[in-house]
């Protein structure tokens, strides 16, 4: 999982990426490519 201060560029990596907010943190998840994960902070 990549930890980044800005998730906009990581969201553009794949079309299936979705932004999710869990426990106050923002995550990017991808069902088709589970390897593409990111967290902000």
HUUR-V399469 format. One record per residue. N is the residue number from 1. RES is the residue in three letters. SS is DSSP state (@ for helix, = for strand, . for the rest). OMEGA is omega as a letter, one per 20 degrees, with the letter a starting at -180 (none if undefined). D_LAST is the distance of its C-alpha to the last C-alpha in Angstrom with 1 decimal. Layout:
BEGIN
((N;RES;SS;OMEGA;D_LAST) (N;RES;SS;OMEGA;D_LAST))
END
This chain:
BEGIN
((1;UNK;.;r;12.2) (2;UNK;=;r;10.3) (3;UNK;=;a;6.6) (4;UNK;=;r;6.3) (5;UNK;.;r;5.7) (6;UNK;.;a;8.5) (7;UNK;.;a;9.8) (8;UNK;@;a;13.3) (9;UNK;@;r;14.8) (10;UNK;@;r;13.7) (11;UNK;@;a;15.2) (12;UNK;.;a;18.4) (13;UNK;.;a;18.9) (14;UNK;.;a;20.8) (15;UNK;.;a;22.6) (16;UNK;.;a;22.0) (17;UNK;=;r;18.2) (18;UNK;=;r;17.1) (19;UNK;=;a;14.1) (20;UNK;=;r;13.8) (21;UNK;=;a;12.3) (22;UNK;=;r;12.6) (23;UNK;.;r;12.5) (24;UNK;.;r;10.3) (25;UNK;=;r;7.4) (26;UNK;=;a;8.1) (27;UNK;=;r;9.7) (28;UNK;=;r;12.3) (29;UNK;=;a;15.4) (30;UNK;=;a;18.8) (31;UNK;.;a;22.0) (32;UNK;.;r;24.2) (33;UNK;.;a;22.2) (34;UNK;.;r;20.2) (35;UNK;.;a;18.9) (36;UNK;.;r;16.7) (37;UNK;.;r;13.5) (38;UNK;=;r;9.9) (39;UNK;=;r;6.6) (40;UNK;=;r;3.8) (41;UNK;.;none;0.0))
END
